[in-house]
Amino acid sequence: MVAARVAYGDVVQLAPGIVVLFDPDAVHRVLTETNVNYVVDSGRLAGARSRRERLSRLDTWKLVRRDLWHGFDTELVDAHIRRYREWMSSELVDRDAGLVDVCRDLCGRGIVDFYLGGDSGTAALVGEIRAAADQLFARSLESLDRAEARVPWWPRPRAARAGSADRRLVELLGEAIRRRAAARRSARPRDGLDVLLAACGGAADDRLLATLRMALFASHGVPGVALSWLLLRLAADAGLRTRVLGELGDHPTVTGSVATDFPYTMAVIRETLRLHPPQWILSRTAVRDTEIGGYRVKAGWEVVMCPYLLHRDPGAWAEPERFDPGRWSDAIPHPRHSYLPFGSGPRICPGSQLGILQMVLAVQQLFTRYELSLPEFDTVTPAFTTLLQPANVTPMWRRRRE
């Protein structure tokens, strides 16, 4: 990609039907026109028919995304933090798993708890939902890694397994919503489901189900991978780690804006996401003939964008390869649209606020409750699959003495 940009400029036809964009403004335009001129193809949704069906559901989809943003109610955060600290005290003992798997599990558990963990009477069901959400993400990621969407008419067995996992998650979520709707309403909301139920008058409707499904499906991937890179950065730099933990304190209260309450921690997270954006490459499929950057894009063509390169562009960033949280201390350190760890426009990740909260909580708990051993940062190899993740890293955990 870098060679293609040097040779041909900011808009490159990399192959027949595939256009790569390097200009930040052009990237922003494509992302803001998603679900108008472009759609996202996946292993389970590919081809003109699926694209038309998604566009026909656009109005409902927008409402679901709005509900997901509104479901992040700051009044719930303290209760969530208390529950988080309780189960975090024993979760990592004798764990023998890769770093990404552990971090994905932690973020997934946290987000499931935020939306469904307030009712202790449904703990077993919530555990099943958490496992089903993780299974759906893993199956979907497997399908994307194998690029099954590239040939829409070709058999897609991994996509079929993802479809089965999706139906299982929807079934379990429907049961959780029905139980909560039938129970006596709590005087104060205990979790996100209470908030969402109150917003729709206590009715267990399809939109509520779709909102929860989106929240939990998105809970495992990007935040978990981002947390993996963040832990590697903190483990590699004692001064960085000391400053972050000093800012967070032993008993963090994250009831307001994380960016306001913990500015240096947020600077470290932003810099980690700059150099290691989990969604390192994005693609959209044109649903009609359109124009971008002075070039015509035909319906069915794929438009590829690379946040990894945008975040390391020397024309946009000073010393782009240097990890420097200090660059975020004053003014925004980049031109417009040159930083998009959570996407842009209508496809910006609606769970980004909650995902960052889970990262902050995990860092505080992991480094205060456990001694964490990770390899030297320079020895870690990045894996450029669907998500940019550290490859083959197995952490060692040891509980600190009280």
Summary of the structure (lengths in Angstrom):
residues: 402
radius of gyration: 21.3
end to end distance: 51.0
largest distance: 65.7
contacts: 1278
relative contact order: 0.17
helix: 56%
strand: 11%
